[in-house]
Amino acid sequence: MLLSYYQEQWIEAGCDEAGRGCLAGPVFAAAVIFPTDYHHELLNDSKQLSEKKRMALRPIIEREALAYAVASVSAEDIDRINIHNASYLAMHKALDLLKTKAEYIIVDGNKFIPYQEIPYSCIVKGDGKYLSIAAASILAKTYRDEYMDNIALDYPDYDWLNNKGYPTVKHRTAVLAHGSTPHHRKSFRITDPQLKLF
């Protein structure tokens, strides 16, 4: 069972991103605030859930959260500021959009760029420990997958319907055969079948 909160003193938002390791498409992030007594036995890290379960949980999260928001940073901006900064920028943009202002932030992972003057904690594998981070991971993942499904229709050679922009063998082979699209991150180079990130 995932934990309802990291601390009780302040209004707490959980943040997570999706798409950091992709070759194409934006990076998405979400922020979620739940009541401190919130519980949901099916809510878990998005990577532990099937696509069907993630999509079933999304409307539940959106209905039962005190506040939630999803934001993205484009491939072009990822190339300009790098993927790490873009991931944190997407989280900051999601926090900006919350209808209830966060007073404390818990973030999946071991790094974060401070947001305004709000205190925060980084939690390694936090999406498997705290409900708000798990919910943020589900929202970021499902919104990003939908975005990739939409643009996949214009670029069928890259198999985005299945790989969502991640560096599968089929995706990397397609880039080597057909070149990159306007949605590809130009700073993520493919020099051989073994992906290398620069």
C-alpha positions in Angstrom: 0.0 0.0 0.0 1.4 3.4 -1.0 1.7 6.2 1.6 -0.8 9.1 1.6 1.8 11.8 2.4 5.4 12.6 3.2 4.6 15.3 5.7 1.3 16.6 7.1 2.1 20.2 7.9 1.8 21.7 4.5 -0.3 21.1 1.3 1.8 18.5 -0.5 2.1 18.0 -4.3 3.6 14.9 -5.8 5.5 15.4 -9.1 6.8 13.1 -11.8 7.7 13.1 -15.5 7.4 10.8 -18.5 9.4 10.6 -21.7 12.8 11.6 -20.4 14.6 8.8 -22.3 12.7 9.1 -25.5 14.2 10.0 -28.9 11.1 11.9 -30.0 8.3 14.0 -28.6 8.0 16.3 -25.6 8.7 15.4 -22.0 5.5 15.6 -19.9 5.2 16.1 -16.2 2.3 16.2 -13.8 1.6 17.5 -10.3 -1.0 16.0 -8.0 -2.4 17.0 -4.6 -4.5 14.5 -2.7 -6.2 14.9 0.7 -3.9 13.7 3.5 -6.2 10.8 4.3 -6.5 9.6 0.6 -6.1 5.9 -0.1 -6.5 3.9 -3.3 -5.4 0.3 -3.4 -4.9 0.1 -7.2 -2.8 3.3 -7.5 0.9 2.4 -8.2 3.9 3.5 -10.2 2.8 3.8 -13.8 5.6 1.5 -15.0 4.0 -1.3 -12.9 0.6 -0.9 -14.5 -0.8 -2.0 -17.9 -1.9 0.7 -20.3 -5.5 -0.3 -19.7 -5.1 0.1 -15.9 -3.4 3.5 -16.3 -6.2 4.7 -18.5 -8.8 3.5 -16.0 -7.1 5.2 -13.1 -6.6 8.6 -14.8 -10.3 9.8 -14.5 -10.3 8.5 -10.9 -7.2 10.6 -10.1 -8.6 13.6 -11.8 -11.9 13.3 -10.0 -10.5 12.6 -6.5 -7.4 14.8 -6.4 -7.7 18.2 -4.6 -5.8 19.6 -7.6 -3.8 18.2 -10.6 -2.1 19.6 -13.6 -0.2 18.2 -16.6 2.4 20.2 -18.7 5.0 19.5 -21.4 8.2 20.8 -22.9 8.8 20.4 -26.6 11.5 18.5 -28.3 12.9 21.8 -29.6 13.2 23.2 -26.1 14.7 19.9 -24.9 17.5 20.4 -27.5 17.9 24.0 -26.4 18.1 23.5 -22.6 18.8 19.7 -22.3 16.6 17.0 -21.1 17.3 17.3 -17.4 16.4 21.0 -17.3 13.4 20.3 -19.6 12.1 17.7 -17.2 12.2 20.1 -14.2 10.8 22.9 -16.3 7.8 20.6 -17.2 7.3 19.9 -13.5 7.5 23.7 -12.7 4.9 24.4 -15.4 2.6 21.7 -14.0 3.0 23.3 -10.5 2.2 26.7 -12.0 -1.1 25.3 -13.3 -2.4 23.8 -10.0 -5.6 25.4 -8.8 -4.5 24.8 -5.2 -1.0 26.1 -4.5 1.5 23.5 -3.3 3.2 24.3 0.0 5.5 21.3 -0.1 6.7 19.3 -3.1 7.7 15.6 -3.3 9.5 14.6 -6.5 10.3 11.2 -7.9 14.1 10.8 -8.3 17.2 12.2 -6.6 17.4 15.7 -8.2 15.1 18.7 -8.6 15.5 22.4 -9.5 13.9 24.4 -6.6 10.5 25.8 -7.5 10.0 29.3 -6.1 10.6 29.2 -2.4 8.7 26.0 -1.8 10.4 23.3 0.3 10.8 19.9 -1.4 12.1 16.4 -1.0 13.5 14.1 -3.7 12.4 10.5 -3.2 14.2 7.7 -5.2 11.5 5.4 -6.6 9.0 7.7 -5.0 6.4 6.7 -7.6 6.3 3.3 -5.9 6.1 4.8 -2.4 3.7 7.8 -2.4 0.2 8.0 -3.9 0.6 11.6 -5.2 3.8 10.8 -7.1 2.3 7.6 -8.5 -0.7 9.5 -9.6 1.5 12.1 -11.2 3.4 9.4 -13.0 0.2 8.0 -14.4 -1.1 11.4 -15.6 2.3 12.3 -17.2 2.5 8.9 -18.9 -1.1 8.7 -20.2 -1.1 12.3 -21.5 2.2 11.8 -23.2 1.2 8.4 -24.8 -1.9 10.1 -26.2 0.2 12.8 -27.7 2.5 10.3 -29.3 -0.4 8.3 -30.6 -1.7 11.4 -32.4 1.5 12.3 -34.1 2.2 8.7 -34.9 -0.5 8.8 -37.5 1.6 11.2 -39.6 4.8 9.2 -39.2 3.9 5.5 -39.3 7.5 4.3 -40.2 8.7 5.0 -36.6 6.3 2.7 -34.8 5.4 5.4 -32.2 2.0 3.7 -31.6 4.0 1.0 -29.9 7.2 2.6 -28.7 5.8 6.1 -27.8 9.1 7.6 -28.9 11.4 5.4 -26.8 14.6 4.0 -28.5 13.5 0.6 -29.5 15.4 -1.3 -32.2 12.6 -0.6 -34.7 12.5 3.1 -33.9 16.3 3.5 -34.1 16.4 1.5 -37.4 13.7 3.8 -38.8 15.7 6.9 -37.9 18.8 5.5 -39.6 16.7 4.6 -42.7 14.4 7.6 -43.0 16.2 10.3 -41.0 14.6 12.3 -38.2 11.2 14.1 -38.1 10.4 17.6 -36.7 9.4 15.7 -33.5 12.8 14.1 -32.9 15.2 15.5 -30.3 18.2 16.5 -32.4 20.5 16.4 -29.4 19.8 12.7 -29.0 22.0 11.2 -31.7 21.9 7.6 -33.2 25.3 6.6 -34.5 24.8 2.9 -34.7 22.2 0.3 -33.5 23.4 0.8 -30.0 21.8 4.1 -28.9 24.2 6.8 -27.7 23.0 9.9 -26.0 25.1 13.1 -26.1 
